[in-house]
């Protein structure tokens, strides 16, 4: 399987509205890439499909709420 060199399909949450201080998520073959929407030139980090799924599950179950 060939790895996609760069993330594609960058998007931010619909809950962000017109805010500029958000994170964006892009697709890579191995999972997801995440970057700062106000500083896209700073780069991004990637998470495997499993890591991304576990993170999203944790967010949805309010594990990060204080």
PDB file of N, CA, C and O in Angstrom, chain B, residues numbered from 101:
ATOM      1  N   UNK B 101       0.836  -1.179   0.000  1.00  0.00           N
ATOM      2  CA  UNK B 101       0.000   0.000   0.000  1.00  0.00           C
ATOM      3  C   UNK B 101       0.880   1.241   0.000  1.00  0.00           C
ATOM      4  O   UNK B 101       1.825   1.338   0.784  1.00  0.00           O
ATOM      5  N   UNK B 102       0.580   2.164  -0.853  1.00  0.00           N
ATOM      6  CA  UNK B 102       1.344   3.408  -0.948  1.00  0.00           C
ATOM      7  C   UNK B 102       0.786   4.438   0.033  1.00  0.00           C
ATOM      8  O   UNK B 102      -0.426   4.641   0.100  1.00  0.00           O
ATOM      9  N   UNK B 103       1.666   5.086   0.789  1.00  0.00           N
ATOM     10  CA  UNK B 103       1.225   6.132   1.716  1.00  0.00           C
ATOM     11  C   UNK B 103       1.000   7.437   0.974  1.00  0.00           C
ATOM     12  O   UNK B 103       1.793   7.814   0.111  1.00  0.00           O
ATOM     13  N   UNK B 104      -0.061   8.112   1.306  1.00  0.00           N
ATOM     14  CA  UNK B 104      -0.340   9.426   0.738  1.00  0.00           C
ATOM     15  C   UNK B 104       0.661  10.407   1.344  1.00  0.00           C
ATOM     16  O   UNK B 104       0.774  10.498   2.567  1.00  0.00           O
ATOM     17  N   UNK B 105       1.378  11.130   0.513  1.00  0.00           N
ATOM     18  CA  UNK B 105       2.440  12.022   0.979  1.00  0.00           C
ATOM     19  C   UNK B 105       1.897  13.200   1.784  1.00  0.00           C
ATOM     20  O   UNK B 105       2.488  13.589   2.792  1.00  0.00           O
ATOM     21  N   UNK B 106       0.787  13.760   1.347  1.00  0.00           N
ATOM     22  CA  UNK B 106       0.230  14.932   2.023  1.00  0.00           C
ATOM     23  C   UNK B 106      -1.238  14.699   2.359  1.00  0.00           C
ATOM     24  O   UNK B 106      -1.944  14.009   1.624  1.00  0.00           O
ATOM     25  N   UNK B 107      -1.698  15.273   3.466  1.00  0.00           N
ATOM     26  CA  UNK B 107      -3.111  15.150   3.808  1.00  0.00           C
ATOM     27  C   UNK B 107      -3.988  15.836   2.757  1.00  0.00           C
ATOM     28  O   UNK B 107      -3.574  16.806   2.123  1.00  0.00           O
ATOM     29  N   UNK B 108      -5.179  15.326   2.588  1.00  0.00           N
ATOM     30  CA  UNK B 108      -6.139  15.909   1.652  1.00  0.00           C
ATOM     31  C   UNK B 108      -7.471  16.119   2.367  1.00  0.00           C
ATOM     32  O   UNK B 108      -7.735  15.521   3.410  1.00  0.00           O
ATOM     33  N   UNK B 109      -8.300  16.976   1.786  1.00  0.00           N
ATOM     34  CA  UNK B 109      -9.647  17.182   2.303  1.00  0.00           C
ATOM     35  C   UNK B 109      -9.717  17.876   3.642  1.00  0.00           C
ATOM     36  O   UNK B 109     -10.562  17.544   4.473  1.00  0.00           O
ATOM     37  N   UNK B 110      -8.833  18.842   3.861  1.00  0.00           N
ATOM     38  CA  UNK B 110      -8.837  19.547   5.144  1.00  0.00           C
ATOM     39  C   UNK B 110     -10.230  20.108   5.424  1.00  0.00           C
ATOM     40  O   UNK B 110     -10.874  20.662   4.533  1.00  0.00           O
ATOM     41  N   UNK B 111     -10.691  19.959   6.669  1.00  0.00           N
ATOM     42  CA  UNK B 111     -11.980  20.510   7.078  1.00  0.00           C
ATOM     43  C   UNK B 111     -11.951  20.823   8.566  1.00  0.00           C
ATOM     44  O   UNK B 111     -11.157  20.265   9.323  1.00  0.00           O
ATOM     45  N   UNK B 112     -12.835  21.728   8.967  1.00  0.00           N
ATOM     46  CA  UNK B 112     -12.963  22.002  10.400  1.00  0.00           C
ATOM     47  C   UNK B 112     -14.402  21.727  10.805  1.00  0.00           C
ATOM     48  O   UNK B 112     -15.286  21.617   9.955  1.00  0.00           O
ATOM     49  N   UNK B 113     -14.625  21.620  12.070  1.00  0.00           N
ATOM     50  CA  UNK B 113     -15.944  21.285  12.580  1.00  0.00           C
ATOM     51  C   UNK B 113     -16.982  22.315  12.171  1.00  0.00           C
ATOM     52  O   UNK B 113     -16.696  23.512  12.135  1.00  0.00           O
ATOM     53  N   UNK B 114     -18.171  21.856  11.867  1.00  0.00           N
ATOM     54  CA  UNK B 114     -19.266  22.780  11.559  1.00  0.00           C
ATOM     55  C   UNK B 114     -19.635  23.605  12.788  1.00  0.00           C
ATOM     56  O   UNK B 114     -20.263  24.656  12.658  1.00  0.00           O
ATOM     57  N   UNK B 115     -19.255  23.146  13.968  1.00  0.00           N
ATOM     58  CA  UNK B 115     -19.513  23.897  15.199  1.00  0.00           C
ATOM     59  C   UNK B 115     -18.602  25.117  15.317  1.00  0.00           C
ATOM     60  O   UNK B 115     -18.843  25.988  16.154  1.00  0.00           O
ATOM     61  N   UNK B 116     -17.568  25.189  14.496  1.00  0.00           N
ATOM     62  CA  UNK B 116     -16.622  26.305  14.541  1.00  0.00           C
ATOM     63  C   UNK B 116     -17.195  27.581  13.933  1.00  0.00           C
ATOM     64  O   UNK B 116     -16.738  28.680  14.248  1.00  0.00           O
ATOM     65  N   UNK B 117     -18.188  27.439  13.068  1.00  0.00           N
ATOM     66  CA  UNK B 117     -18.756  28.607  12.407  1.00  0.00           C
ATOM     67  C   UNK B 117     -17.702  29.347  11.617  1.00  0.00           C
ATOM     68  O   UNK B 117     -16.982  28.750  10.816  1.00  0.00           O
ATOM     69  N   UNK B 118     -17.607  30.659  11.841  1.00  0.00           N
ATOM     70  CA  UNK B 118     -16.632  31.476  11.110  1.00  0.00           C
ATOM     71  C   UNK B 118     -15.407  31.798  11.959  1.00  0.00           C
ATOM     72  O   UNK B 118     -14.648  32.706  11.621  1.00  0.00           O
ATOM     73  N   UNK B 119     -15.205  31.082  13.038  1.00  0.00           N
ATOM     74  CA  UNK B 119     -14.040  31.280  13.894  1.00  0.00           C
ATOM     75  C   UNK B 119     -12.765  30.953  13.111  1.00  0.00           C
ATOM     76  O   UNK B 119     -12.775  30.090  12.233  1.00  0.00           O
ATOM     77  N   UNK B 120     -11.683  31.639  13.431  1.00  0.00           N
ATOM     78  CA  UNK B 120     -10.406  31.354  12.776  1.00  0.00           C
ATOM     79  C   UNK B 120      -9.466  30.561  13.672  1.00  0.00           C
ATOM     80  O   UNK B 120      -8.492  29.989  13.183  1.00  0.00           O
ATOM     81  N   UNK B 121      -9.732  30.514  14.954  1.00  0.00           N
ATOM     82  CA  UNK B 121      -8.881  29.783  15.895  1.00  0.00           C
ATOM     83  C   UNK B 121      -9.440  28.380  16.104  1.00  0.00           C
ATOM     84  O   UNK B 121     -10.058  28.093  17.130  1.00  0.00           O
ATOM     85  N   UNK B 122      -9.220  27.528  15.141  1.00  0.00           N
ATOM     86  CA  UNK B 122      -9.754  26.166  15.176  1.00  0.00           C
ATOM     87  C   UNK B 122      -8.679  25.187  14.740  1.00  0.00           C
ATOM     88  O   UNK B 122      -7.597  25.579  14.304  1.00  0.00           O
ATOM     89  N   UNK B 123      -8.991  23.929  14.864  1.00  0.00           N
ATOM     90  CA  UNK B 123      -8.143  22.906  14.270  1.00  0.00           C
ATOM     91  C   UNK B 123      -8.848  22.367  13.041  1.00  0.00           C
ATOM     92  O   UNK B 123     -10.076  22.381  12.954  1.00  0.00           O
ATOM     93  N   UNK B 124      -8.058  21.895  12.097  1.00  0.00           N
ATOM     94  CA  UNK B 124      -8.586  21.286  10.889  1.00  0.00           C
ATOM     95  C   UNK B 124      -8.081  19.848  10.821  1.00  0.00           C
ATOM     96  O   UNK B 124      -6.994  19.538  11.306  1.00  0.00           O
ATOM     97  N   UNK B 125      -8.874  18.985  10.219  1.00  0.00           N
ATOM     98  CA  UNK B 125      -8.525  17.580  10.082  1.00  0.00           C
ATOM     99  C   UNK B 125      -8.475  17.235   8.602  1.00  0.00           C
ATOM    100  O   UNK B 125      -9.365  17.602   7.835  1.00  0.00           O
ATOM    101  N   UNK B 126      -7.433  16.530   8.216  1.00  0.00           N
ATOM    102  CA  UNK B 126      -7.287  16.062   6.843  1.00  0.00           C
ATOM    103  C   UNK B 126      -7.089  14.553   6.828  1.00  0.00           C
ATOM    104  O   UNK B 126      -6.716  13.957   7.839  1.00  0.00           O
ATOM    105  N   UNK B 127      -7.336  13.949   5.695  1.00  0.00           N
ATOM    106  CA  UNK B 127      -7.201  12.501   5.565  1.00  0.00           C
ATOM    107  C   UNK B 127      -5.807  12.127   5.073  1.00  0.00           C
ATOM    108  O   UNK B 127      -5.266  12.750   4.159  1.00  0.00           O
ATOM    109  N   UNK B 128      -5.246  11.110   5.687  1.00  0.00           N
ATOM    110  CA  UNK B 128      -4.033  10.449   5.206  1.00  0.00           C
ATOM    111  C   UNK B 128      -4.342   8.956   5.173  1.00  0.00           C
ATOM    112  O   UNK B 128      -5.258   8.496   5.855  1.00  0.00           O
ATOM    113  N   UNK B 129      -3.595   8.210   4.395  1.00  0.00           N
ATOM    114  CA  UNK B 129      -3.883   6.779   4.263  1.00  0.00           C
ATOM    115  C   UNK B 129      -3.901   6.055   5.599  1.00  0.00           C
ATOM    116  O   UNK B 129      -4.700   5.141   5.801  1.00  0.00           O
ATOM    117  N   UNK B 130      -3.037   6.455   6.500  1.00  0.00           N
ATOM    118  CA  UNK B 130      -2.928   5.750   7.774  1.00  0.00           C
ATOM    119  C   UNK B 130      -3.876   6.259   8.845  1.00  0.00           C
ATOM    120  O   UNK B 130      -3.936   5.678   9.929  1.00  0.00           O
ATOM    121  N   UNK B 131      -4.634   7.347   8.572  1.00  0.00           N
ATOM    122  CA  UNK B 131      -5.527   7.879   9.595  1.00  0.00           C
ATOM    123  C   UNK B 131      -5.913   9.319   9.343  1.00  0.00           C
ATOM    124  O   UNK B 131      -6.556   9.637   8.342  1.00  0.00           O
ATOM    125  N   UNK B 132      -5.515  10.192  10.264  1.00  0.00           N
ATOM    126  CA  UNK B 132      -5.904  11.600  10.191  1.00  0.00           C
ATOM    127  C   UNK B 132      -4.709  12.506  10.444  1.00  0.00           C
ATOM    128  O   UNK B 132      -3.766  12.135  11.144  1.00  0.00           O
ATOM    129  N   UNK B 133      -4.762  13.698   9.866  1.00  0.00           N
ATOM    130  CA  UNK B 133      -3.766  14.735  10.118  1.00  0.00           C
ATOM    131  C   UNK B 133      -4.503  15.909  10.752  1.00  0.00           C
ATOM    132  O   UNK B 133      -5.649  16.190  10.400  1.00  0.00           O
ATOM    133  N   UNK B 134      -3.854  16.588  11.680  1.00  0.00           N
ATOM    134  CA  UNK B 134      -4.468  17.695  12.405  1.00  0.00           C
ATOM    135  C   UNK B 134      -3.534  18.896  12.345  1.00  0.00           C
ATOM    136  O   UNK B 134      -2.325  18.771  12.543  1.00  0.00           O
ATOM    137  N   UNK B 135      -4.122  20.082  12.063  1.00  0.00           N
ATOM    138  CA  UNK B 135      -3.316  21.303  12.023  1.00  0.00           C
ATOM    139  C   UNK B 135      -4.111  22.461  12.610  1.00  0.00           C
ATOM    140  O   UNK B 135      -5.327  22.379  12.780  1.00  0.00           O
ATOM    141  N   UNK B 136      -3.401  23.540  12.916  1.00  0.00           N
ATOM    142  CA  UNK B 136      -3.979  24.780  13.433  1.00  0.00           C
ATOM    143  C   UNK B 136      -4.469  25.612  12.253  1.00  0.00           C
ATOM    144  O   UNK B 136      -3.681  25.945  11.368  1.00  0.00           O
ATOM    145  N   UNK B 137      -5.744  25.950  12.226  1.00  0.00           N
ATOM    146  CA  UNK B 137      -6.302  26.655  11.067  1.00  0.00           C
ATOM    147  C   UNK B 137      -5.751  28.063  10.899  1.00  0.00           C
ATOM    148  O   UNK B 137      -5.747  28.592   9.787  1.00  0.00           O
ATOM    149  N   UNK B 138      -5.288  28.678  11.977  1.00  0.00           N
ATOM    150  CA  UNK B 138      -4.769  30.041  11.848  1.00  0.00           C
ATOM    151  C   UNK B 138      -3.288  30.077  11.517  1.00  0.00           C
ATOM    152  O   UNK B 138      -2.733  31.148  11.272  1.00  0.00           O
ATOM    153  N   UNK B 139      -2.635  28.908  11.506  1.00  0.00           N
ATOM    154  CA  UNK B 139      -1.206  28.844  11.193  1.00  0.00           C
ATOM    155  C   UNK B 139      -0.912  27.549  10.439  1.00  0.00           C
ATOM    156  O   UNK B 139      -0.147  26.709  10.914  1.00  0.00           O
ATOM    157  N   UNK B 140      -1.516  27.391   9.274  1.00  0.00           N
ATOM    158  CA  UNK B 140      -1.381  26.139   8.527  1.00  0.00           C
ATOM    159  C   UNK B 140       0.054  25.868   8.081  1.00  0.00           C
ATOM    160  O   UNK B 140       0.417  24.718   7.833  1.00  0.00           O
ATOM    161  N   UNK B 141       0.859  26.898   7.980  1.00  0.00           N
ATOM    162  CA  UNK B 141       2.247  26.722   7.596  1.00  0.00           C
ATOM    163  C   UNK B 141       3.111  26.093   8.669  1.00  0.00           C
ATOM    164  O   UNK B 141       4.242  25.691   8.396  1.00  0.00           O
ATOM    165  N   UNK B 142       2.599  26.002   9.881  1.00  0.00           N
ATOM    166  CA  UNK B 142       3.367  25.436  10.992  1.00  0.00           C
ATOM    167  C   UNK B 142       3.432  23.915  10.935  1.00  0.00           C
ATOM    168  O   UNK B 142       4.174  23.291  11.694  1.00  0.00           O
ATOM    169  N   UNK B 143       2.658  23.322  10.036  1.00  0.00           N
ATOM    170  CA  UNK B 143       2.694  21.869   9.903  1.00  0.00           C
ATOM    171  C   UNK B 143       1.492  21.199  10.542  1.00  0.00           C
ATOM    172  O   UNK B 143       0.503  21.849  10.880  1.00  0.00           O
ATOM    173  N   UNK B 144       1.596  19.900  10.698  1.00  0.00           N
ATOM    174  CA  UNK B 144       0.492  19.099  11.222  1.00  0.00           C
ATOM    175  C   UNK B 144       1.063  17.863  11.896  1.00  0.00           C
ATOM    176  O   UNK B 144       2.229  17.513  11.712  1.00  0.00           O
ATOM    177  N   UNK B 145       0.215  17.212  12.680  1.00  0.00           N
ATOM    178  CA  UNK B 145       0.607  15.918  13.229  1.00  0.00           C
ATOM    179  C   UNK B 145      -0.388  14.884  12.718  1.00  0.00           C
ATOM    180  O   UNK B 145      -1.503  15.223  12.322  1.00  0.00           O
ATOM    181  N   UNK B 146       0.019  13.645  12.731  1.00  0.00           N
ATOM    182  CA  UNK B 146      -0.852  12.581  12.255  1.00  0.00           C
ATOM    183  C   UNK B 146      -1.176  11.615  13.389  1.00  0.00           C
ATOM    184  O   UNK B 146      -0.422  11.478  14.353  1.00  0.00           O
ATOM    185  N   UNK B 147      -2.301  10.959  13.246  1.00  0.00           N
ATOM    186  CA  UNK B 147      -2.728   9.910  14.164  1.00  0.00           C
ATOM    187  C   UNK B 147      -3.165   8.724  13.316  1.00  0.00           C
ATOM    188  O   UNK B 147      -3.762   8.896  12.254  1.00  0.00           O
ATOM    189  N   UNK B 148      -2.867   7.534  13.785  1.00  0.00           N
ATOM    190  CA  UNK B 148      -3.316   6.342  13.074  1.00  0.00           C
ATOM    191  C   UNK B 148      -4.845   6.278  13.130  1.00  0.00           C
ATOM    192  O   UNK B 148      -5.476   6.983  13.919  1.00  0.00           O
ATOM    193  N   UNK B 149      -5.418   5.446  12.305  1.00  0.00           N
ATOM    194  CA  UNK B 149      -6.876   5.294  12.322  1.00  0.00           C
ATOM    195  C   UNK B 149      -7.366   4.888  13.697  1.00  0.00           C
ATOM    196  O   UNK B 149      -8.387   5.395  14.161  1.00  0.00           O
ATOM    197  N   UNK B 150      -6.664   3.989  14.353  1.00  0.00           N
ATOM    198  CA  UNK B 150      -7.058   3.546  15.700  1.00  0.00           C
ATOM    199  C   UNK B 150      -6.939   4.683  16.703  1.00  0.00           C
ATOM    200  O   UNK B 150      -7.856   4.906  17.494  1.00  0.00           O
ATOM    201  N   UNK B 151      -5.824   5.405  16.683  1.00  0.00           N
ATOM    202  CA  UNK B 151      -5.644   6.540  17.601  1.00  0.00           C
ATOM    203  C   UNK B 151      -6.739   7.585  17.400  1.00  0.00           C
ATOM    204  O   UNK B 151      -7.293   8.101  18.371  1.00  0.00           O
ATOM    205  N   UNK B 152      -7.048   7.894  16.149  1.00  0.00           N
ATOM    206  CA  UNK B 152      -8.069   8.900  15.856  1.00  0.00           C
ATOM    207  C   UNK B 152      -9.431   8.440  16.358  1.00  0.00           C
ATOM    208  O   UNK B 152     -10.170   9.217  16.962  1.00  0.00           O
ATOM    209  N   UNK B 153      -9.765   7.171  16.106  1.00  0.00           N
ATOM    210  CA  UNK B 153     -11.048   6.635  16.555  1.00  0.00           C
ATOM    211  C   UNK B 153     -11.159   6.679  18.083  1.00  0.00           C
ATOM    212  O   UNK B 153     -12.206   7.047  18.616  1.00  0.00           O
ATOM    213  N   UNK B 154     -10.093   6.308  18.781  1.00  0.00           N
ATOM    214  CA  UNK B 154     -10.108   6.354  20.248  1.00  0.00           C
ATOM    215  C   UNK B 154     -10.255   7.787  20.753  1.00  0.00           C
ATOM    216  O   UNK B 154     -10.971   8.036  21.722  1.00  0.00           O
ATOM    217  N   UNK B 155      -9.578   8.727  20.097  1.00  0.00           N
ATOM    218  CA  UNK B 155      -9.693  10.137  20.479  1.00  0.00           C
ATOM    219  C   UNK B 155     -11.127  10.626  20.286  1.00  0.00           C
ATOM    220  O   UNK B 155     -11.695  11.234  21.193  1.00  0.00           O
ATOM    221  N   UNK B 156     -11.717  10.372  19.129  1.00  0.00           N
ATOM    222  CA  UNK B 156     -13.086  10.811  18.853  1.00  0.00           C
ATOM    223  C   UNK B 156     -14.060  10.176  19.835  1.00  0.00           C
ATOM    224  O   UNK B 156     -14.961  10.855  20.328  1.00  0.00           O
ATOM    225  N   UNK B 157     -13.900   8.899  20.129  1.00  0.00           N
ATOM    226  CA  UNK B 157     -14.759   8.239  21.120  1.00  0.00           C
ATOM    227  C   UNK B 157     -14.645   8.907  22.484  1.00  0.00           C
ATOM    228  O   UNK B 157     -15.647   9.083  23.177  1.00  0.00           O
ATOM    229  N   UNK B 158     -13.428   9.281  22.870  1.00  0.00           N
ATOM    230  CA  UNK B 158     -13.219   9.953  24.159  1.00  0.00           C
ATOM    231  C   UNK B 158     -13.889  11.326  24.182  1.00  0.00           C
ATOM    232  O   UNK B 158     -14.480  11.714  25.190  1.00  0.00           O
ATOM    233  N   UNK B 159     -13.796  12.052  23.080  1.00  0.00           N
ATOM    234  CA  UNK B 159     -14.451  13.367  22.998  1.00  0.00           C
ATOM    235  C   UNK B 159     -15.958  13.204  23.118  1.00  0.00           C
ATOM    236  O   UNK B 159     -16.607  13.922  23.879  1.00  0.00           O
ATOM    237  N   UNK B 160     -16.507  12.269  22.374  1.00  0.00           N
ATOM    238  CA  UNK B 160     -17.960  12.054  22.379  1.00  0.00           C
ATOM    239  C   UNK B 160     -18.478  11.593  23.736  1.00  0.00           C
ATOM    240  O   UNK B 160     -19.633  11.851  24.078  1.00  0.00           O
ATOM    241  N   UNK B 161     -17.644  10.921  24.504  1.00  0.00           N
ATOM    242  CA  UNK B 161     -18.070  10.448  25.837  1.00  0.00           C
ATOM    243  C   UNK B 161     -17.716  11.448  26.937  1.00  0.00           C
ATOM    244  O   UNK B 161     -17.804  11.130  28.123  1.00  0.00           O
ATOM    245  N   UNK B 162     -17.315  12.658  26.539  1.00  0.00           N
ATOM    246  CA  UNK B 162     -17.016  13.756  27.473  1.00  0.00           C
ATOM    247  C   UNK B 162     -15.859  13.463  28.419  1.00  0.00           C
ATOM    248  O   UNK B 162     -15.830  13.995  29.529  1.00  0.00           O
ATOM    249  N   UNK B 163     -14.911  12.635  28.011  1.00  0.00           N
ATOM    250  CA  UNK B 163     -13.762  12.325  28.873  1.00  0.00           C
ATOM    251  C   UNK B 163     -12.872  13.545  29.110  1.00  0.00           C
ATOM    252  O   UNK B 163     -12.107  13.564  30.074  1.00  0.00           O
ATOM    253  N   UNK B 164     -12.956  14.556  28.256  1.00  0.00           N
ATOM    254  CA  UNK B 164     -12.089  15.717  28.394  1.00  0.00           C
ATOM    255  C   UNK B 164     -12.777  16.893  29.079  1.00  0.00           C
ATOM    256  O   UNK B 164     -12.162  17.940  29.281  1.00  0.00           O
ATOM    257  N   UNK B 165     -14.051  16.726  29.436  1.00  0.00           N
ATOM    258  CA  UNK B 165     -14.749  17.818  30.134  1.00  0.00           C
ATOM    259  C   UNK B 165     -14.227  17.915  31.563  1.00  0.00           C
ATOM    260  O   UNK B 165     -13.893  16.913  32.195  1.00  0.00           O
ATOM    261  N   UNK B 166     -14.170  19.127  32.039  1.00  0.00           N
ATOM    262  CA  UNK B 166     -13.662  19.341  33.403  1.00  0.00           C
ATOM    263  C   UNK B 166     -14.781  19.324  34.393  1.00  0.00           C
ATOM    264  O   UNK B 166     -14.549  19.487  35.591  1.00  0.00           O
TER     265      UNK B 166
END
